[in-house]
Amino acid sequence: MMNRRTNLPKQILLSGALGIALLGCGSDGEGSTTAGGDGGGSSGNTSAGPSGSGGSTASADTTTGAGGTTSSTGGNGTGGSGAGSAGTGGAGTGGAGTGGSGAGGEAGSITCPSSALRAGDTNQTVTVGSQNRSYVLHVPATYDGSKPVPLVVDFHPLGGSGPSERSGSPYPAQTDPEGVIMAFPSGMSGPSGGAWNVGPCCVANTDDVAFAKALVAQIQETACIDPKRIYAVGFSMGGGMSHYLACHAADVFAAVAPAAFDLLEENIGGCEPARPISVISFRGTSDPVVPYAGGHSAVVRGMPITFLGAKSTLQKWADINGCTGSPSAEDGQGCSTYSNCRDGVEVALCTKQGGGHDPGNAAVGWPVLKRYTMP
């Protein structure tokens, strides 16, 4: 099934005082913050996301047996309303979208674990190569294990950790009511504390793409996760990791929502997703850490990078995804969207005028993410 509608201020990024605060340090004390640094919360908007398109997934009937619960999930419509094809265990129906009419995707059978995870946060580990990696697994009270739910992996800023991101992320408030499971992984320690390896920066000798995939696989063993609805989000350096996963793990993640980070000139040549993938980015025009216009950063010792800039990142993702035409005018949330892209994906940039180094608006990001599923 195809995806269904689901001037750099000179030297502001000098090492010194900003130091470990590159890319919005986490709130757990592992790195200092700067003015306009990590906000830890959403920008407060609660309106709908940019371009409306595509119906949402609807769960089909479920049957329970000795091996657990089998559930079928209808695929998303490509626009307007659409009926999902029948699948094992029941029939799914595509939700209503804001675009034109479209046919629902094919349903698939997912066997849920026989026992449901308890609600709450737990510290988990997974071995990747020779490294033991950790993450916080968040199970909302609304999850009952009877039907497949989405999984959102949320990546922390430089100097942060999984627990600090769990405390500051704006996403649980949006996803918990829907029973969505979340994971908050911790990066390995680099020159500026906990970080992610996105090629030229910001921690060496670790494969964070492999970590992300291993984390997802492990969670799927104990939770009833819909493999077509796995998403990556992140703030600052974590937004950089979200961009990187869109480039290198589009076979696992259905869509991504980076905040306060851009694509990097040093690694865009290697950004070759396995398929078109939806990307919605959040950026502030007055960000003192990752300038809206882009430019050079040497905050992480020995690992200089060059931000492509917010608008250039939007254009680059549009090129990668084969989008045609021009992006829409900014809507009430500052979101400008390319909606005519290959396989029905979209690429959006949501700009906050006067905004600083902010974690993005989950109330806008989540409705966009969940419209999109894996083929």
Residue pairs with C-beta under 8 A, 6 or more apart in sequence:
1 75
1 105
1 106
1 373
1 375
2 78
2 343
2 344
2 375
3 254
3 275
3 276
3 277
3 278
3 343
3 344
3 345
3 372
3 373
3 374
3 375
4 54
4 55
4 75
4 76
4 77
4 78
4 94
4 102
4 104
4 105
4 344
4 371
4 372
4 373
5 53
5 54
5 55
5 76
5 77
5 78
5 79
5 97
5 99
5 102
5 344
5 371
5 372
6 54
6 56
6 57
6 76
6 229
6 254
6 255
6 278
6 369
6 370
6 371
6 372
6 373
7 293
7 295
8 291
8 293
8 294
8 295
8 296
8 307
9 288
9 291
12 18
12 288
12 289
12 291
13 22
13 289
13 291
13 295
13 296
13 297
13 298
13 299
14 298
14 299
15 298
15 299
15 301
17 34
18 34
18 289
18 299
19 31
19 32
19 192
19 299
20 30
20 31
20 32
20 158
20 159
20 192
20 193
21 31
21 32
21 33
21 34
21 37
21 158
21 159
21 289
21 299
22 158
22 159
22 192
22 202
22 236
22 237
22 289
22 297
22 299
22 300
23 157
23 158
23 202
23 236
23 237
23 239
23 240
23 260
23 261
23 289
23 290
23 299
23 357
24 33
24 37
24 38
24 39
24 157
24 158
24 235
24 236
24 237
24 260
24 289
24 357
24 359
25 31
25 32
25 33
25 37
25 38
25 157
25 158
25 159
25 160
25 193
26 38
26 156
26 157
26 159
26 160
26 161
26 164
26 165
26 168
26 194
27 33
27 38
27 40
27 160
27 164
27 167
27 168
28 160
28 161
28 163
28 164
28 167
30 159
30 160
30 161
30 164
30 193
30 194
31 158
31 159
31 160
31 192
31 193
32 159
34 288
34 289
34 357
35 288
35 356
36 284
36 286
36 287
36 288
36 289
36 356
36 357
37 289
37 356
37 357
38 157
38 160
38 168
38 235
38 236
38 357
38 359
39 168
39 356
39 357
39 358
39 359
40 167
40 168
40 359
41 168
41 170
41 359
42 170
42 173
42 359
42 360
42 361
42 362
42 363
43 352
43 355
43 358
43 359
43 360
43 361
44 361
45 333
45 361
45 363
45 364
46 363
47 332
47 333
47 363
47 364
48 364
48 367
49 280
49 333
49 335
49 348
49 364
49 365
49 366
49 367
49 368
50 280
50 328
50 331
50 333
50 335
50 336
50 337
50 346
50 348
50 350
50 364
50 368
51 98
51 328
51 335
51 337
51 339
51 346
51 348
51 368
52 97
52 98
52 99
53 78
53 79
53 97
53 98
53 99
53 339
53 344
53 346
53 371
54 76
54 77
54 78
54 79
54 97
54 99
54 102
54 344
54 371
54 372
55 76
55 77
55 79
55 80
55 81
55 82
55 94
55 95
55 96
55 97
55 102
55 104
55 371
56 76
56 94
56 95
56 97
56 370
56 371
57 73
57 74
57 75
57 76
57 84
57 92
57 94
57 95
57 226
57 229
57 370
57 373
58 73
58 74
58 84
58 92
58 93
58 94
58 95
59 71
59 72
59 73
59 74
59 92
59 147
59 148
60 71
60 72
60 73
60 74
60 84
60 86
60 87
60 89
60 90
60 91
60 92
60 107
61 71
61 72
61 89
61 90
61 91
62 69
62 70
62 71
62 72
62 89
62 90
62 146
62 147
63 69
63 70
63 89
63 90
64 70
66 114
67 111
67 114
68 111
68 112
68 113
68 114
69 111
69 112
69 114
69 145
69 146
69 147
69 224
70 88
70 89
70 109
70 110
70 111
70 112
71 89
71 90
71 109
71 110
71 112
71 146
71 147
71 148
71 224
72 86
72 87
72 88
72 89
72 90
72 91
72 92
72 107
72 108
72 109
72 110
73 87
73 92
73 107
73 108
73 110
73 147
73 148
73 226
73 228
74 83
74 84
74 85
74 87
74 91
74 92
74 93
74 94
74 104
74 105
74 107
75 84
75 85
75 92
75 94
75 104
75 105
75 106
75 107
75 228
75 373
76 94
76 95
76 104
76 105
76 371
76 372
76 373
77 84
77 94
77 95
77 96
77 97
77 101
77 102
77 103
77 104
77 105
78 97
78 99
78 102
78 103
78 344
79 97
79 98
79 99
79 100
79 101
79 102
80 96
80 97
80 98
80 99
80 100
80 101
80 102
81 94
81 95
81 96
81 97
81 101
82 94
82 97
82 101
82 102
82 103
82 104
83 93
83 94
83 103
83 104
84 91
84 92
84 93
84 94
84 104
84 105
84 106
84 107
85 91
85 92
85 104
85 105
85 106
85 107
86 92
86 107
87 106
87 107
87 108
87 109
88 107
88 108
88 109
89 109
90 107
91 107
92 104
92 107
93 104
94 102
94 103
94 104
94 105
97 371
105 373
108 228
110 148
110 224
110 226
110 227
112 145
112 146
112 147
112 148
112 224
113 145
113 221
113 222
113 223
113 224
115 145
116 143
116 144
116 145
116 146
116 224
117 137
117 139
117 143
117 145
117 181
117 222
117 223
118 139
119 139
119 140
119 141
119 143
120 138
120 139
121 136
121 137
121 138
121 139
121 166
122 136
122 137
122 139
123 134
123 135
123 136
123 137
124 134
124 135
124 136
124 137
124 218
125 132
125 133
125 134
125 135
126 132
126 133
126 135
126 211
126 214
126 215
126 218
127 133
127 214
128 207
128 210
128 211
128 214
129 207
129 210
131 188
131 206
131 211
133 185
133 186
133 188
133 211
133 214
133 215
134 162
134 185
134 186
135 162
135 183
135 184
135 185
135 186
135 215
136 162
136 163
136 165
136 166
136 183
136 184
137 181
137 182
137 183
137 219
138 166
138 172
138 181
138 182
138 183
138 184
139 181
139 223
140 172
140 175
140 176
140 177
140 179
140 180
140 181
141 176
142 176
142 177
142 178
142 179
143 149
143 179
143 180
143 181
143 223
144 179
145 223
145 224
146 224
147 224
148 224
148 225
148 226
148 229
149 178
149 179
149 180
149 181
149 223
149 224
149 225
149 226
149 229
150 175
150 178
150 180
150 181
150 225
150 226
150 229
150 230
150 231
150 370
151 180
151 181
151 182
151 183
151 216
151 219
151 220
151 223
151 225
151 226
151 229
151 230
151 231
152 171
152 175
152 180
152 181
152 182
152 183
152 230
152 231
152 232
152 233
152 369
153 182
153 183
153 184
153 185
153 212
153 215
153 216
153 230
153 231
153 232
153 233
153 253
154 165
154 166
154 169
154 171
154 182
154 183
154 184
154 232
154 233
154 234
154 238
155 165
155 185
155 187
155 196
155 232
155 233
155 234
155 235
155 237
155 238
155 239
155 241
155 242
156 162
156 164
156 165
156 184
156 185
156 186
156 187
156 194
156 234
156 235
156 237
156 238
157 165
157 235
157 236
157 237
157 238
157 260
158 192
158 193
158 194
158 195
158 202
158 236
158 237
158 300
159 192
159 193
159 194
159 195
160 187
160 193
160 194
160 237
160 238
161 186
161 187
161 194
162 184
162 185
162 186
163 184
163 186
165 184
165 235
165 238
166 172
166 184
168 235
168 359
169 182
169 184
169 233
169 235
169 359
169 362
170 359
170 360
170 361
170 362
170 363
171 182
171 233
171 362
171 365
171 366
172 182
173 362
174 362
174 363
174 365
174 366
175 182
175 366
181 219
181 223
181 225
183 215
183 216
183 219
185 211
185 212
185 215
186 194
187 194
187 195
187 196
187 203
187 208
187 237
187 241
188 194
188 195
188 197
188 203
188 206
189 195
189 203
190 202
190 203
190 204
190 300
190 303
191 202
191 203
191 300
191 301
191 302
191 303
192 202
192 299
192 300
192 301
195 201
195 202
195 203
195 237
195 300
196 202
196 203
196 208
196 237
196 238
196 240
196 241
196 244
197 203
197 204
197 206
197 207
197 208
198 208
198 237
198 240
198 241
198 243
198 244
198 264
198 267
199 244
199 264
199 266
199 267
199 270
200 264
200 266
200 267
200 303
200 304
200 305
201 240
201 264
201 300
201 303
201 304
201 305
202 237
202 300
202 303
208 241
208 244
209 244
209 245
209 248
209 249
212 232
212 241
212 245
212 249
212 252
213 249
213 252
216 225
216 230
216 252
219 225
220 227
226 373
227 374
228 254
228 373
228 374
229 254
229 370
229 373
229 374
230 252
230 253
230 254
230 374
231 253
231 254
231 255
231 256
231 257
231 369
231 370
232 241
232 242
232 245
232 246
232 249
232 253
232 256
232 257
233 239
233 242
233 256
233 257
233 258
233 259
233 360
233 362
233 365
233 369
234 240
234 241
234 242
234 258
234 259
234 261
235 259
235 260
235 359
235 360
236 259
236 260
236 261
236 289
236 290
236 357
236 359
237 261
238 258
238 259
238 261
239 258
239 259
239 260
239 261
239 281
239 282
239 360
240 258
240 261
240 264
242 256
242 257
242 258
242 261
243 256
243 258
243 261
243 262
243 263
243 279
243 313
244 267
245 252
245 253
245 256
246 253
246 256
246 271
246 273
246 277
246 279
246 317
247 267
247 270
247 271
247 272
247 273
248 271
248 273
250 273
250 274
250 275
250 276
250 277
251 274
251 275
253 277
254 277
254 278
254 369
254 372
254 373
254 374
255 277
255 278
255 279
255 280
255 345
255 368
255 369
255 372
256 277
256 278
256 279
256 280
256 369
257 279
257 280
257 281
257 282
257 360
257 365
257 366
257 368
257 369
258 279
258 281
258 282
258 360
259 281
259 282
259 283
259 358
259 359
259 360
259 365
260 282
260 283
260 284
260 287
260 289
260 290
260 357
260 358
260 359
260 360
261 290
261 307
262 281
262 283
262 290
262 294
262 307
262 308
262 309
262 310
262 312
262 313
263 271
263 307
263 308
263 312
263 313
263 316
263 317
264 305
264 306
264 307
264 308
265 305
265 306
265 307
265 308
266 305
266 306
268 308
268 316
271 316
271 320
272 320
273 320
275 343
275 375
276 320
276 321
276 322
276 341
276 342
276 343
276 345
277 321
277 345
278 345
278 346
278 347
278 368
278 369
278 372
279 317
279 321
279 347
279 348
280 335
280 346
280 347
280 348
280 349
280 350
280 364
280 365
280 368
280 369
281 310
281 313
281 314
281 317
281 348
281 349
281 350
282 350
282 352
282 358
282 359
282 360
282 361
282 364
282 365
283 290
283 292
283 310
283 349
283 350
283 351
283 352
283 355
284 292
284 351
284 352
284 354
284 355
284 356
284 357
284 358
285 292
285 351
285 352
285 353
285 354
285 355
286 292
286 354
286 355
286 356
287 355
287 356
287 357
287 358
288 356
288 357
289 357
290 297
290 307
290 357
291 307
291 309
292 309
292 310
292 351
293 309
293 310
294 306
294 307
294 308
294 309
294 310
294 312
295 306
295 307
295 309
296 304
296 305
296 306
296 307
297 304
297 305
297 306
297 307
298 304
308 316
310 349
310 351
311 349
313 349
314 327
314 336
314 338
314 347
314 348
314 349
317 347
318 327
318 338
318 341
318 347
321 338
321 341
321 342
321 345
321 347
322 341
322 342
323 338
323 339
323 340
323 341
323 342
323 347
324 340
324 341
325 338
325 340
326 338
327 336
327 337
327 338
327 347
327 348
327 349
328 336
328 337
328 338
328 339
329 336
330 336
330 351
331 337
333 350
333 361
333 364
334 350
334 351
334 352
334 353
335 348
335 349
335 350
335 351
335 364
336 348
336 349
336 350
336 351
337 346
337 347
337 348
337 349
338 346
338 347
338 348
339 346
341 347
343 375
345 372
346 368
346 372
348 368
350 360
350 361
350 364
350 365
352 358
352 361
